[in-house]
Amino acid sequence: MAEVTIYTKAYCPYCVRAVGLLREKQVSYQEIRIDLQPERRDEMINRANGRTTVPQIFIGEQHIGGCDDMFALDAQGKLDSLLQA
């Protein structure tokens, strides 16, 4: 399984949906709460090519985007192969 990192905040419905999909797929992931670790926010922005919203999701070193992006990959049948890499 590929290493999955997701940057989130509390009270973010998109974060909850994204984490829910990862759990549904039984994927282990590292969650970085930028509301609890604000010093990691700049790290997220740099890794996400300037994107400042959460969630920001990475599979390995590949930035796949936010919640809608991950669900779109799943709908296209591409997410599982990325997770298996």
MOPAC internal coordinates of N, CA, C and O (Angstrom, degrees):
PM7 1SCF
backbone

  N    0.0000 0     0.00 0     0.00 0    0    0    0
  C    1.4581 1     0.00 0     0.00 0    1    0    0
  C    1.5222 1   110.76 1     0.00 0    2    1    0
  O    1.2310 1   121.36 1   -38.75 1    3    2    1
  N    1.3003 1   115.00 1   141.25 1    3    2    1
  C    1.4587 1   120.71 1   176.97 1    5    3    2
  C    1.5247 1   109.30 1   -73.69 1    6    5    3
  O    1.2310 1   121.14 1   -26.80 1    7    6    5
  N    1.3117 1   115.42 1   153.20 1    7    6    5
  C    1.4600 1   120.73 1   176.43 1    9    7    6
  C    1.5222 1   108.72 1   -78.03 1   10    9    7
  O    1.2310 1   120.58 1   -51.67 1   11   10    9
  N    1.3199 1   116.49 1   128.33 1   11   10    9
  C    1.4692 1   122.14 1  -178.95 1   13   11   10
  C    1.5232 1   108.53 1  -113.70 1   14   13   11
  O    1.2310 1   121.21 1   -49.90 1   15   14   13
  N    1.3220 1   115.29 1   130.10 1   15   14   13
  C    1.4627 1   121.82 1   175.57 1   17   15   14
  C    1.5188 1   107.54 1  -122.34 1   18   17   15
  O    1.2310 1   121.02 1   -46.96 1   19   18   17
  N    1.3217 1   115.65 1   133.04 1   19   18   17
  C    1.4585 1   120.52 1   178.83 1   21   19   18
  C    1.5276 1   108.65 1  -131.64 1   22   21   19
  O    1.2310 1   121.16 1   -54.11 1   23   22   21
  N    1.3181 1   115.38 1   125.89 1   23   22   21
  C    1.4642 1   122.27 1   176.62 1   25   23   22
  C    1.5210 1   107.34 1   -92.97 1   26   25   23
  O    1.2310 1   120.46 1   -52.48 1   27   26   25
  N    1.3330 1   116.72 1   127.52 1   27   26   25
  C    1.4570 1   121.30 1  -175.01 1   29   27   26
  C    1.5219 1   111.61 1  -137.03 1   30   29   27
  O    1.2310 1   121.49 1    -5.06 1   31   30   29
  N    1.3345 1   114.76 1   174.94 1   31   30   29
  C    1.4692 1   124.59 1   170.44 1   33   31   30
  C    1.5209 1   107.19 1  -137.70 1   34   33   31
  O    1.2310 1   120.68 1   -22.47 1   35   34   33
  N    1.3156 1   116.31 1   157.53 1   35   34   33
  C    1.4586 1   120.69 1   173.04 1   37   35   34
  C    1.5313 1   108.97 1   -66.60 1   38   37   35
  O    1.2310 1   120.74 1   -24.67 1   39   38   37
  N    1.3198 1   116.20 1   155.33 1   39   38   37
  C    1.4606 1   122.64 1   175.90 1   41   39   38
  C    1.5240 1   113.20 1    60.43 1   42   41   39
  O    1.2310 1   120.62 1  -149.43 1   43   42   41
  N    1.3039 1   116.41 1    30.57 1   43   42   41
  C    1.4641 1   121.63 1   178.03 1   45   43   42
  C    1.5317 1   107.69 1  -111.01 1   46   45   43
  O    1.2310 1   119.73 1   -72.63 1   47   46   45
  N    1.3371 1   118.11 1   107.37 1   47   46   45
  C    1.4626 1   119.48 1  -177.06 1   49   47   46
  C    1.5296 1   112.93 1   -63.06 1   50   49   47
  O    1.2310 1   120.04 1   148.59 1   51   50   49
  N    1.3248 1   117.54 1   -31.41 1   51   50   49
  C    1.4676 1   120.04 1   178.47 1   53   51   50
  C    1.5315 1   110.68 1   -69.17 1   54   53   51
  O    1.2310 1   120.86 1   143.88 1   55   54   53
  N    1.3182 1   115.96 1   -36.12 1   55   54   53
  C    1.4645 1   120.34 1   176.59 1   57   55   54
  C    1.5243 1   110.08 1   -63.81 1   58   57   55
  O    1.2310 1   120.86 1   136.63 1   59   58   57
  N    1.3297 1   115.97 1   -43.37 1   59   58   57
  C    1.4604 1   120.92 1   179.84 1   61   59   58
  C    1.5289 1   110.30 1   -61.90 1   62   61   59
  O    1.2310 1   120.18 1   136.91 1   63   62   61
  N    1.3269 1   117.27 1   -43.09 1   63   62   61
  C    1.4744 1   120.97 1   179.02 1   65   63   62
  C    1.5212 1   111.21 1   -64.21 1   66   65   63
  O    1.2310 1   120.31 1   136.56 1   67   66   65
  N    1.3328 1   117.01 1   -43.44 1   67   66   65
  C    1.4614 1   120.50 1  -178.39 1   69   67   66
  C    1.5257 1   111.18 1   -65.23 1   70   69   67
  O    1.2310 1   120.60 1   134.83 1   71   70   69
  N    1.3206 1   116.46 1   -45.17 1   71   70   69
  C    1.4673 1   120.63 1   178.46 1   73   71   70
  C    1.5304 1   109.59 1   -63.60 1   74   73   71
  O    1.2310 1   120.59 1   142.12 1   75   74   73
  N    1.3252 1   116.48 1   -37.88 1   75   74   73
  C    1.4581 1   120.52 1   178.55 1   77   75   74
  C    1.5146 1   112.35 1   -61.13 1   78   77   75
  O    1.2310 1   120.40 1   138.98 1   79   78   77
  N    1.3339 1   116.83 1   -41.02 1   79   78   77
  C    1.4655 1   120.12 1   178.05 1   81   79   78
  C    1.5206 1   110.99 1   -65.16 1   82   81   79
  O    1.2310 1   120.38 1   137.85 1   83   82   81
  N    1.3307 1   116.88 1   -42.15 1   83   82   81
  C    1.4651 1   119.78 1   178.07 1   85   83   82
  C    1.5274 1   110.67 1   -62.29 1   86   85   83
  O    1.2310 1   120.37 1   138.24 1   87   86   85
  N    1.3173 1   116.90 1   -41.76 1   87   86   85
  C    1.4702 1   120.26 1   178.36 1   89   87   86
  C    1.5257 1   111.09 1   -65.38 1   90   89   87
  O    1.2310 1   120.86 1   138.28 1   91   90   89
  N    1.3302 1   115.97 1   -41.72 1   91   90   89
  C    1.4694 1   120.75 1   178.54 1   93   91   90
  C    1.5238 1   111.01 1   -58.28 1   94   93   91
  O    1.2310 1   121.22 1   142.82 1   95   94   93
  N    1.3271 1   115.27 1   -37.18 1   95   94   93
  C    1.4654 1   120.71 1   179.25 1   97   95   94
  C    1.5276 1   112.00 1   -85.17 1   98   97   95
  O    1.2310 1   120.58 1  -177.88 1   99   98   97
  N    1.3251 1   116.50 1     2.12 1   99   98   97
  C    1.4602 1   123.38 1   179.89 1  101   99   98
  C    1.5324 1   111.90 1    55.72 1  102  101   99
  O    1.2310 1   122.00 1  -135.15 1  103  102  101
  N    1.3390 1   113.78 1    44.85 1  103  102  101
  C    1.4575 1   121.86 1   179.18 1  105  103  102
  C    1.5240 1   108.16 1   -99.58 1  106  105  103
  O    1.2310 1   120.49 1   -50.08 1  107  106  105
  N    1.3183 1   116.66 1   129.92 1  107  106  105
  C    1.4609 1   118.25 1   173.50 1  109  107  106
  C    1.5258 1   107.88 1   -79.53 1  110  109  107
  O    1.2310 1   121.14 1   -32.31 1  111  110  109
  N    1.3009 1   115.43 1   147.69 1  111  110  109
  C    1.4614 1   120.19 1  -175.85 1  113  111  110
  C    1.5139 1   109.32 1  -150.50 1  114  113  111
  O    1.2310 1   121.84 1   -21.80 1  115  114  113
  N    1.3287 1   114.09 1   158.20 1  115  114  113
  C    1.4593 1   120.93 1   173.20 1  117  115  114
  C    1.5191 1   106.69 1  -103.67 1  118  117  115
  O    1.2310 1   120.70 1   -59.60 1  119  118  117
  N    1.3240 1   116.27 1   120.40 1  119  118  117
  C    1.4549 1   120.81 1   178.10 1  121  119  118
  C    1.5193 1   108.90 1  -101.01 1  122  121  119
  O    1.2310 1   121.14 1   -53.25 1  123  122  121
  N    1.3189 1   115.42 1   126.75 1  123  122  121
  C    1.4588 1   121.54 1   177.69 1  125  123  122
  C    1.5243 1   107.14 1  -113.33 1  126  125  123
  O    1.2310 1   120.98 1   -70.29 1  127  126  125
  N    1.3169 1   115.73 1   109.71 1  127  126  125
  C    1.4697 1   121.67 1  -179.06 1  129  127  126
  C    1.5284 1   108.34 1   -86.24 1  130  129  127
  O    1.2310 1   120.88 1   -74.40 1  131  130  129
  N    1.3215 1   115.93 1   105.60 1  131  130  129
  C    1.4633 1   118.37 1  -177.31 1  133  131  130
  C    1.5272 1   112.48 1   -74.78 1  134  133  131
  O    1.2310 1   119.92 1   168.57 1  135  134  133
  N    1.3365 1   117.77 1   -11.43 1  135  134  133
  C    1.4564 1   118.60 1   172.92 1  137  135  134
  C    1.5264 1   110.70 1   -78.14 1  138  137  135
  O    1.2310 1   120.31 1   152.38 1  139  138  137
  N    1.3319 1   117.02 1   -27.62 1  139  138  137
  C    1.4639 1   121.31 1   177.12 1  141  139  138
  C    1.5225 1   112.10 1   -92.36 1  142  141  139
  O    1.2310 1   120.44 1   156.17 1  143  142  141
  N    1.3208 1   116.77 1   -23.83 1  143  142  141
  C    1.4706 1   122.88 1   178.90 1  145  143  142
  C    1.5290 1   108.60 1  -127.57 1  146  145  143
  O    1.2310 1   119.84 1  -109.78 1  147  146  145
  N    1.3297 1   117.91 1    70.22 1  147  146  145
  C    1.4699 1   120.41 1  -175.13 1  149  147  146
  C    1.5260 1   113.34 1   -60.25 1  150  149  147
  O    1.2310 1   120.30 1   157.32 1  151  150  149
  N    1.3144 1   117.04 1   -22.68 1  151  150  149
  C    1.4683 1   119.51 1   178.11 1  153  151  150
  C    1.5282 1   111.83 1   -67.27 1  154  153  151
  O    1.2310 1   119.74 1   164.36 1  155  154  153
  N    1.3290 1   118.10 1   -15.64 1  155  154  153
  C    1.4692 1   121.89 1   179.56 1  157  155  154
  C    1.5346 1   112.33 1   -88.40 1  158  157  155
  O    1.2310 1   120.20 1   173.05 1  159  158  157
  N    1.3267 1   117.23 1    -6.95 1  159  158  157
  C    1.4752 1   121.38 1  -179.26 1  161  159  158
  C    1.5223 1   111.85 1   -60.65 1  162  161  159
  O    1.2310 1   120.04 1   134.02 1  163  162  161
  N    1.3339 1   117.53 1   -45.98 1  163  162  161
  C    1.4680 1   120.27 1   178.65 1  165  163  162
  C    1.5186 1   111.25 1   -62.17 1  166  165  163
  O    1.2310 1   120.48 1   142.54 1  167  166  165
  N    1.3238 1   116.69 1   -37.46 1  167  166  165
  C    1.4726 1   121.31 1   176.13 1  169  167  166
  C    1.5360 1   109.87 1   -58.92 1  170  169  167
  O    1.2310 1   120.58 1   133.69 1  171  170  169
  N    1.3306 1   116.49 1   -46.31 1  171  170  169
  C    1.4606 1   121.15 1   179.24 1  173  171  170
  C    1.5209 1   110.91 1   -60.85 1  174  173  171
  O    1.2310 1   120.42 1   132.39 1  175  174  173
  N    1.3272 1   116.80 1   -47.61 1  175  174  173
  C    1.4675 1   121.25 1  -178.48 1  177  175  174
  C    1.5231 1   110.66 1   -60.57 1  178  177  175
  O    1.2310 1   120.26 1   136.70 1  179  178  177
  N    1.3195 1   117.10 1   -43.30 1  179  178  177
  C    1.4680 1   120.32 1   178.70 1  181  179  178
  C    1.5179 1   111.35 1   -64.00 1  182  181  179
  O    1.2310 1   120.27 1   134.38 1  183  182  181
  N    1.3182 1   117.09 1   -45.62 1  183  182  181
  C    1.4730 1   120.70 1  -179.47 1  185  183  182
  C    1.5219 1   111.36 1   -66.07 1  186  185  183
  O    1.2310 1   120.50 1   148.06 1  187  186  185
  N    1.3450 1   116.64 1   -31.94 1  187  186  185
  C    1.4644 1   121.77 1  -175.59 1  189  187  186
  C    1.5266 1   112.26 1   -94.30 1  190  189  187
  O    1.2310 1   120.13 1  -159.56 1  191  190  189
  N    1.3221 1   117.36 1    20.44 1  191  190  189
  C    1.4714 1   122.02 1   177.02 1  193  191  190
  C    1.5275 1   112.87 1    53.71 1  194  193  191
  O    1.2310 1   121.00 1  -137.37 1  195  194  193
  N    1.3384 1   115.68 1    42.63 1  195  194  193
  C    1.4530 1   120.65 1   174.32 1  197  195  194
  C    1.5144 1   115.46 1    93.60 1  198  197  195
  O    1.2310 1   119.71 1   174.71 1  199  198  197
  N    1.3167 1   118.16 1    -5.29 1  199  198  197
  C    1.4618 1   119.48 1   178.91 1  201  199  198
  C    1.5309 1   109.35 1   -72.38 1  202  201  199
  O    1.2310 1   120.81 1   -44.07 1  203  202  201
  N    1.3266 1   116.05 1   135.93 1  203  202  201
  C    1.4636 1   120.38 1  -173.42 1  205  203  202
  C    1.5287 1   113.73 1  -113.35 1  206  205  203
  O    1.2310 1   120.05 1   172.23 1  207  206  205
  N    1.3269 1   117.50 1    -7.77 1  207  206  205
  C    1.4586 1   120.24 1  -178.27 1  209  207  206
  C    1.5265 1   110.84 1   -85.94 1  210  209  207
  O    1.2310 1   120.89 1   -20.82 1  211  210  209
  N    1.3188 1   115.91 1   159.18 1  211  210  209
  C    1.4574 1   120.73 1   174.76 1  213  211  210
  C    1.5217 1   108.53 1  -114.06 1  214  213  211
  O    1.2310 1   120.41 1   -27.45 1  215  214  213
  N    1.3189 1   116.82 1   152.55 1  215  214  213
  C    1.4591 1   126.24 1     0.52 1  217  215  214
  C    1.5277 1   111.39 1   -80.99 1  218  217  215
  O    1.2310 1   121.41 1   -22.86 1  219  218  217
  N    1.3072 1   114.90 1   157.14 1  219  218  217
  C    1.4671 1   122.50 1   167.20 1  221  219  218
  C    1.5207 1   105.12 1  -118.69 1  222  221  219
  O    1.2310 1   120.82 1   -51.47 1  223  222  221
  N    1.3193 1   116.03 1   128.53 1  223  222  221
  C    1.4610 1   121.61 1  -170.24 1  225  223  222
  C    1.5176 1   109.90 1  -120.90 1  226  225  223
  O    1.2310 1   121.74 1   -44.87 1  227  226  225
  N    1.3259 1   114.27 1   135.13 1  227  226  225
  C    1.4616 1   121.93 1   179.22 1  229  227  226
  C    1.5175 1   108.80 1  -127.27 1  230  229  227
  O    1.2310 1   121.19 1   -45.36 1  231  230  229
  N    1.3193 1   115.33 1   134.64 1  231  230  229
  C    1.4633 1   121.15 1   172.11 1  233  231  230
  C    1.5165 1   104.85 1  -113.63 1  234  233  231
  O    1.2310 1   120.95 1   -66.81 1  235  234  233
  N    1.3217 1   115.79 1   113.19 1  235  234  233
  C    1.4632 1   119.58 1  -168.44 1  237  235  234
  C    1.5166 1   106.78 1    63.16 1  238  237  235
  O    1.2310 1   120.58 1    49.67 1  239  238  237
  N    1.3079 1   116.49 1  -130.33 1  239  238  237
  C    1.4708 1   120.74 1   176.93 1  241  239  238
  C    1.5187 1   111.89 1   -96.50 1  242  241  239
  O    1.2310 1   120.15 1   178.52 1  243  242  241
  N    1.3392 1   117.31 1    -1.48 1  243  242  241
  C    1.4585 1   121.32 1  -177.76 1  245  243  242
  C    1.5232 1   111.07 1   -83.30 1  246  245  243
  O    1.2310 1   121.05 1   -55.45 1  247  246  245
  N    1.3211 1   115.60 1   124.55 1  247  246  245
  C    1.4640 1   121.40 1   176.49 1  249  247  246
  C    1.5209 1   107.21 1   -81.83 1  250  249  247
  O    1.2310 1   120.49 1   -60.59 1  251  250  249
  N    1.3311 1   116.66 1   119.41 1  251  250  249
  C    1.4637 1   117.99 1   178.81 1  253  251  250
  C    1.5156 1   112.20 1  -100.84 1  254  253  251
  O    1.2310 1   119.94 1   171.94 1  255  254  253
  N    1.3270 1   117.73 1    -8.06 1  255  254  253
  C    1.4509 1   121.03 1   175.96 1  257  255  254
  C    1.5131 1   112.34 1   108.81 1  258  257  255
  O    1.2310 1   121.35 1    34.95 1  259  258  257
  N    1.3232 1   115.02 1  -145.05 1  259  258  257
  C    1.4540 1   121.14 1  -176.91 1  261  259  258
  C    1.5163 1   111.96 1  -103.64 1  262  261  259
  O    1.2310 1   121.48 1    17.91 1  263  262  261
  N    1.3121 1   114.77 1  -162.09 1  263  262  261
  C    1.4573 1   121.86 1  -176.57 1  265  263  262
  C    1.5315 1   111.71 1   -60.08 1  266  265  263
  O    1.2310 1   120.23 1   128.77 1  267  266  265
  N    1.3244 1   117.17 1   -51.23 1  267  266  265
  C    1.4651 1   120.18 1  -178.50 1  269  267  266
  C    1.5294 1   111.16 1   -60.97 1  270  269  267
  O    1.2310 1   120.48 1   143.23 1  271  270  269
  N    1.3178 1   116.68 1   -36.77 1  271  270  269
  C    1.4656 1   120.69 1   178.56 1  273  271  270
  C    1.5251 1   110.82 1   -63.87 1  274  273  271
  O    1.2310 1   120.66 1   137.41 1  275  274  273
  N    1.3368 1   116.34 1   -42.59 1  275  274  273
  C    1.4565 1   119.48 1  -179.66 1  277  275  274
  C    1.5292 1   110.72 1   -67.20 1  278  277  275
  O    1.2310 1   120.07 1   138.58 1  279  278  277
  N    1.3318 1   117.47 1   -41.42 1  279  278  277
  C    1.4622 1   119.68 1   177.92 1  281  279  278
  C    1.5276 1   110.94 1   -65.37 1  282  281  279
  O    1.2310 1   119.90 1   144.55 1  283  282  281
  N    1.3260 1   117.79 1   -35.45 1  283  282  281
  C    1.4680 1   120.71 1   177.43 1  285  283  282
  C    1.5341 1   110.29 1   -64.69 1  286  285  283
  O    1.2310 1   120.33 1   137.13 1  287  286  285
  N    1.3267 1   116.98 1   -42.87 1  287  286  285
  C    1.4654 1   120.09 1   176.68 1  289  287  286
  C    1.5229 1   110.76 1   -60.67 1  290  289  287
  O    1.2310 1   120.62 1   139.79 1  291  290  289
  N    1.3313 1   116.42 1   -40.21 1  291  290  289
  C    1.4586 1   120.23 1   178.99 1  293  291  290
  C    1.5253 1   110.43 1   -64.78 1  294  293  291
  O    1.2310 1   119.93 1   136.43 1  295  294  293
  N    1.3269 1   117.73 1   -43.57 1  295  294  293
  C    1.4637 1   122.20 1  -179.75 1  297  295  294
  C    1.5307 1   111.53 1   -63.45 1  298  297  295
  O    1.2310 1   120.70 1   149.12 1  299  298  297
  N    1.3379 1   116.27 1   -30.88 1  299  298  297
  C    1.4686 1   121.26 1   179.02 1  301  299  298
  C    1.5216 1   112.08 1   -83.91 1  302  301  299
  O    1.2310 1   120.40 1   176.42 1  303  302  301
  N    1.3229 1   116.83 1    -3.58 1  303  302  301
  C    1.4587 1   120.88 1  -179.32 1  305  303  302
  C    1.5125 1   113.81 1    76.87 1  306  305  303
  O    1.2310 1   120.17 1  -160.98 1  307  306  305
  N    1.3213 1   117.28 1    19.02 1  307  306  305
  C    1.4695 1   121.04 1  -176.52 1  309  307  306
  C    1.5335 1   113.83 1  -101.65 1  310  309  307
  O    1.2310 1   120.06 1   162.64 1  311  310  309
  N    1.3247 1   117.49 1   -17.36 1  311  310  309
  C    1.4600 1   120.56 1  -173.72 1  313  311  310
  C    1.5274 1   111.71 1   -67.47 1  314  313  311
  O    1.2310 1   120.03 1   134.40 1  315  314  313
  N    1.3145 1   117.56 1   -45.60 1  315  314  313
  C    1.4703 1   120.20 1  -176.37 1  317  315  314
  C    1.5199 1   112.27 1   -59.15 1  318  317  315
  O    1.2310 1   120.17 1   139.97 1  319  318  317
  N    1.3487 1   117.29 1   -40.03 1  319  318  317
  C    1.4680 1   118.56 1   179.57 1  321  319  318
  C    1.5221 1   111.85 1   -67.34 1  322  321  319
  O    1.2310 1   120.35 1   145.72 1  323  322  321
  N    1.3355 1   116.93 1   -34.28 1  323  322  321
  C    1.4712 1   119.71 1   176.49 1  325  323  322
  C    1.5268 1   110.01 1   -66.42 1  326  325  323
  O    1.2310 1   120.66 1   140.74 1  327  326  325
  N    1.3240 1   116.35 1   -39.26 1  327  326  325
  C    1.4507 1   120.20 1  -178.84 1  329  327  326
  C    1.5272 1   112.29 1   -69.76 1  330  329  327
  O    1.2310 1   120.18 1   153.91 1  331  330  329
  N    1.3186 1   117.26 1   -26.09 1  331  330  329
  C    1.4615 1   121.77 1  -178.60 1  333  331  330
  C    1.5248 1   112.35 1   -81.98 1  334  333  331
  O    1.2310 1   120.07 1   164.53 1  335  334  333
  N    1.3130 1   117.47 1   -15.47 1  335  334  333
  C    1.4732 1   121.85 1  -175.03 1  337  335  334
  C    1.5220 1   112.25 1   -61.46 1  338  337  335
  O    1.2310 1   120.10 1   180.00 1  339  338  337

